[in-house]
Amino acid sequence: MTDMKSLAERLDRLEAAEAIRALKLRYLRACDDKDPEAMRACFVAEGAHIYYDRIGTFAGRDLLVQCFTELACRPTLREMHFAGQGDICVREDGTAQGNWDLAYLALDDASGTRTFLTGRYVDVYVREQRAWLIRSTVFSTGLLSVGE
């Protein structure tokens, strides 16, 4: 028979995984909604490691948000990030890892270009003050198509 401590640990892992899914959704929505402050809030305040393949490496959330603001926060650029197939492993040390497949579509009304991209995120999460945050994210590009 399963004891209460074991059930509580299992429940904590399930709740953590659900909170991480919600965090990833908040991050993707912040990207699509052009909301730099919501994006910033998804990452640890200090020591975030962010690698986005073709875009670059960022030592900390503020550098990522600066790049995001300059490149993506334009009214003529419409984006949709679709992440799925999330595989989350919650560890006993208070960290977690998540792997996500991404499908991305961007429509740039100013230039007329359309971009379709696929890839994979490998994220590391930490719990700080009872909230899960992204400590590290590495994105690797799969397919890329740019055209009019």
Buried (B, 14 or more C-beta within 10 A) or exposed (E): EEEEEEEEEEEEBEEBBEBBBEBBBBBBBBBBEBBBEBBBBBBBEEEBBBBBBEBEEBEBBBBBBEBBEEEBBEEEBEBEBEBEEBEBEBEEEEBBBBEBBBBBEBBBEEEEEEBEBBBBBBBBBBBEEEEBBBBBBBBBBEEEEEEE
